[in-house]
Amino acid sequence: MRAAEARVLLTGASGGIGRAMVQALHGAGAAVLGVGRGTPSMLPAGAAWLQADLGTAEGVAAVARAAGHWRANVVVLAAGLPAFGPLASTPVAQMQAVLQANLLAPMQLTQALLPHLRGLPRAQMIYLGSALGRIGLPGFAVYGASKAGLHGFAEAMRRELADSTVRVQILAPRSTRTGFNGAAVEAYNRATGTAMDTPQVVAAALLQLIESEAAERFIGWPERLGVRLNALLGGRLDAGFGKHRRSLPSASLNTITEGESS
Ligand SMILES: NC(=O)c1ccc[n+]([C@@H]2O[C@H](COP(=O)([O-])OP(=O)(O)OC[C@H]3O[C@@H](n4cnc5c(N)ncnc54)[C@H](OP(=O)(O)O)[C@@H]3O)[C@@H](O)[C@H]2O)c1
């Protein structure tokens, strides 16, 4: 649909990419209802805000109710949590939080929002995926798994809803300069020659995706090519990731050895 016709419910609206999306959507004439756990310091005039924690059933239900009352016809799920480092450094609690925010919450929100969206003449459901959801990189096993799950979910939902009025889409940025990526990721990106986009690049791609209604959009070159090659060649590319492996910070979590946990 045209951006000016869009009434966009946006999760992750307080984040680096989310804030750029709020500005871009507002500039294109779309109405915006942002969702975040806190209250934003600055919102464009006319933008609305809902405080909700997507890690709770109450938060998910509040978003679904607000989508109906506010008559949202585009939902953009951009809330998410990062995880970076060798697997041995990733506490199980962080694995659970990342899977909850990046995969379970979008599934629960989709289920809760569909009754409203299916009642509209035209609606769009857009997920924030990642190049790392299609290319597994050393250091991003947990995060990449959460986004790979989200890509699989979005693809299946797109096909499940193909004869409905709801268009399912996925926007997959590459590394982007926001608070999401700490100094360790920036160092890894420098060492591996990985380019980083500004959040404004991602926000501009969202506007294009709303208007084109394309199924998916991967941002950046060579990531777009990498995603295709990885799907075709898989394991035959493994030898190309030695520099990424060597650029990881060393493992720091104290692993529990047998006997210590009792
Ligand atoms: N930055 C990148 O390199 C990059 C690359 C590819 C894809 N992405 C994806 O793009 C999306 C946005 O990333 P970003 O860079 O903007 O990250 P960010 O600046 O860290 O923002 C994350 C957003 O997620 C929200 N959030 C996290 N947990 C939540 C919860 N339980 N309930 C409600 N909101 C929650 C945060 O809200 P609060 O204010 O409440 O914390 C915040 O608005 C994520 O899905 C990320 O995976 C990012």
PDBQT file of the ligand as one rigid body, heavy atoms in Angstrom, charges set to zero:
ROOT
HETATM    1  N1  LIG A 301      21.376  -3.449  14.622  1.00  0.00    +0.000 N 
HETATM    2  C1  LIG A 301      21.678  -4.452  13.820  1.00  0.00    +0.000 C 
HETATM    3  O1  LIG A 301      22.865  -4.690  13.469  1.00  0.00    +0.000 OA
HETATM    4  C2  LIG A 301      20.593  -5.321  13.254  1.00  0.00    +0.000 A 
HETATM    5  C3  LIG A 301      20.869  -6.087  12.090  1.00  0.00    +0.000 A 
HETATM    6  C4  LIG A 301      19.873  -6.914  11.582  1.00  0.00    +0.000 A 
HETATM    7  C5  LIG A 301      18.642  -6.989  12.224  1.00  0.00    +0.000 A 
HETATM    8  N2  LIG A 301      18.411  -6.242  13.338  1.00  0.00    +0.000 N 
HETATM    9  C6  LIG A 301      17.096  -6.369  13.988  1.00  0.00    +0.000 C 
HETATM   10  O2  LIG A 301      16.451  -5.100  13.946  1.00  0.00    +0.000 OA
HETATM   11  C7  LIG A 301      15.607  -4.966  15.101  1.00  0.00    +0.000 C 
HETATM   12  C8  LIG A 301      15.906  -3.646  15.788  1.00  0.00    +0.000 C 
HETATM   13  O3  LIG A 301      17.284  -3.605  16.159  1.00  0.00    +0.000 OA
HETATM   14  P1  LIG A 301      17.986  -2.288  16.743  1.00  0.00    +0.000 P 
HETATM   15  O4  LIG A 301      19.335  -2.252  16.176  1.00  0.00    +0.000 OA
HETATM   16  O5  LIG A 301      17.090  -1.126  16.602  1.00  0.00    +0.000 OA
HETATM   17  O6  LIG A 301      18.093  -2.694  18.302  1.00  0.00    +0.000 OA
HETATM   18  P2  LIG A 301      17.999  -1.778  19.617  1.00  0.00    +0.000 P 
HETATM   19  O7  LIG A 301      18.437  -0.398  19.347  1.00  0.00    +0.000 OA
HETATM   20  O8  LIG A 301      18.701  -2.563  20.693  1.00  0.00    +0.000 OA
HETATM   21  O9  LIG A 301      16.438  -1.785  19.922  1.00  0.00    +0.000 OA
HETATM   22  C9  LIG A 301      15.789  -2.960  20.334  1.00  0.00    +0.000 C 
HETATM   23  C10 LIG A 301      14.322  -2.670  20.520  1.00  0.00    +0.000 C 
HETATM   24  O10 LIG A 301      13.655  -3.879  20.943  1.00  0.00    +0.000 OA
HETATM   25  C11 LIG A 301      12.806  -3.550  22.029  1.00  0.00    +0.000 C 
HETATM   26  N3  LIG A 301      12.572  -4.676  22.929  1.00  0.00    +0.000 N 
HETATM   27  C12 LIG A 301      13.480  -5.619  23.336  1.00  0.00    +0.000 A 
HETATM   28  N4  LIG A 301      12.885  -6.462  24.197  1.00  0.00    +0.000 NA
HETATM   29  C13 LIG A 301      11.588  -6.056  24.318  1.00  0.00    +0.000 A 
HETATM   30  C14 LIG A 301      10.473  -6.520  25.071  1.00  0.00    +0.000 A 
HETATM   31  N5  LIG A 301      10.548  -7.580  25.894  1.00  0.00    +0.000 N 
HETATM   32  N6  LIG A 301       9.291  -5.849  24.964  1.00  0.00    +0.000 NA
HETATM   33  C15 LIG A 301       9.190  -4.767  24.173  1.00  0.00    +0.000 A 
HETATM   34  N7  LIG A 301      10.198  -4.286  23.421  1.00  0.00    +0.000 NA
HETATM   35  C16 LIG A 301      11.385  -4.917  23.517  1.00  0.00    +0.000 A 
HETATM   36  C17 LIG A 301      13.531  -2.422  22.754  1.00  0.00    +0.000 C 
HETATM   37  O11 LIG A 301      12.592  -1.721  23.538  1.00  0.00    +0.000 OA
HETATM   38  P3  LIG A 301      12.928  -1.120  25.004  1.00  0.00    +0.000 P 
HETATM   39  O12 LIG A 301      13.120   0.334  24.789  1.00  0.00    +0.000 OA
HETATM   40  O13 LIG A 301      11.714  -1.423  25.778  1.00  0.00    +0.000 OA
HETATM   41  O14 LIG A 301      14.180  -1.821  25.494  1.00  0.00    +0.000 OA
HETATM   42  C18 LIG A 301      14.029  -1.599  21.585  1.00  0.00    +0.000 C 
HETATM   43  O15 LIG A 301      13.023  -0.759  21.115  1.00  0.00    +0.000 OA
HETATM   44  C19 LIG A 301      15.857  -6.206  15.972  1.00  0.00    +0.000 C 
HETATM   45  O16 LIG A 301      14.858  -7.153  15.714  1.00  0.00    +0.000 OA
HETATM   46  C20 LIG A 301      17.193  -6.725  15.463  1.00  0.00    +0.000 C 
HETATM   47  O17 LIG A 301      17.321  -8.126  15.648  1.00  0.00    +0.000 OA
HETATM   48  C21 LIG A 301      19.346  -5.412  13.866  1.00  0.00    +0.000 A 
ENDROOT
TORSDOF 0
